[in-house]
């Protein structure tokens, strides 16, 4: 009778010959074959082939697939010495990438890269040292953002103390420059906090807003400054939809029962009775991209601070072209720090009330353009100034998309309710963000951009394909 293990070995040999190495590796690693000499010999042969394929894959940027090959080779019992050289090369390459990220100030991405090295058992003591440095530097930015400059400075000094003598010159320069910046910011922050407490004590909302804005420029998550600014906005009526007179700079006047915010140095603003559409006739639209997300939909991402809503036009001067009964240029939304101001050029209703002058939008406001087109304004993330326009009335845009993102500094694509674009089946977030004039992306997982593997963060061209195991999308510049 033909022994069962021989039949299984024959199947494994055929799989190797056909190039089905992954399938063959699974069969050879199974219990029925592992104890027989012919199977051991075939396992060693296949393990060598997997190591060579791993080398080629890692060299071409397919590191995840390459490490899977190495894992299979290890399960087949290959001698660790045969893959030691490859592991050393990969350790050196990954460590150099992490150090470059630290030198650029991207400690979170460096920490993630080093943690992935740890998961692959790469780098040893040298990697552990850089992991501690990366964690200290990550703490620096988190603490500075919250306004705890003293902790940020201590953490950065600890990171500097851990820096090795060799191979850390660029990181050392970054650390020393950041220390200088933090020490200067500490003195400025201390003075602004004093001004803020004094202004709150005297209910001087002009000074409260000025001091709070100054603190939030230094520390965007400064809780006391956020609370103080919220209190000031409550005092002057900015929690509700209200007429807006210009940039957020109070002139010290008292406010009447109408709760209208009077602002210093008002700038002329369009209205139904005033300038009409002449202000935007020669305007060029801001930079826009469409994110076509597989199994989710299309989203128009507007990167400008001024967004014109209206009919599609040959001159392309409208940022959000709507196929509906609206004027060629119907309304303008302007971003001013964390506020969004809607200026009507033609008939516009907000939350059921006809508006004839610039109006601050609140979260979940319903905007009605003309008699039929309805949009919902949302700010999903409490810590982001980015907003979203949802098309409530089911009118189409050109190009036809499922939503419009008014992107400030960043845009979160992910499964959570606070994501600007909710992708329910994703396991983690993809963050789009600005770096100067460049659009970047950041994610916890390795991704491929037009076939090139990227870790941490990477630049995005106007038209590109972004893929990983969890999701895929195409960016198309409009």
Secondary structure as UniProt FT lines:
FT   HELIX           4..17
FT   TURN            18..19
FT   HELIX           21..29
FT   HELIX           31..34
FT   HELIX           37..59
FT   TURN            60..61
FT   HELIX           63..75
FT   TURN            76..77
FT   HELIX           80..103
FT   TURN            104..105
FT   HELIX           107..119
FT   TURN            120..121
FT   HELIX           124..146
FT   HELIX           149..162
FT   HELIX           169..201
FT   TURN            202..203
FT   HELIX           205..218
FT   TURN            220..221
FT   HELIX           223..236
FT   TURN            237..239
FT   STRAND          242..243
FT   TURN            257..258
FT   TURN            272..277
FT   HELIX           278..280
FT   TURN            281..282
FT   STRAND          288..293
FT   TURN            294..296
FT   STRAND          297..302
FT   STRAND          306..310
FT   TURN            314..315
FT   STRAND          320..323
FT   STRAND          331..336
FT   TURN            337..338
FT   STRAND          339..344
FT   STRAND          348..350
FT   TURN            351..352
FT   STRAND          353..355
FT   STRAND          359..360
FT   TURN            363..364
FT   STRAND          366..369
FT   TURN            370..372
FT   STRAND          373..378
FT   TURN            382..383
FT   STRAND          387..391
FT   STRAND          396..397
FT   STRAND          403..406
FT   STRAND          410..414
FT   TURN            417..418
FT   STRAND          421..422
FT   TURN            424..425
FT   STRAND          430..435
FT   TURN            436..437
FT   STRAND          438..443
FT   STRAND          447..449
FT   TURN            450..451
FT   STRAND          452..454
FT   STRAND          457..460
FT   STRAND          464..467
FT   STRAND          472..477
//
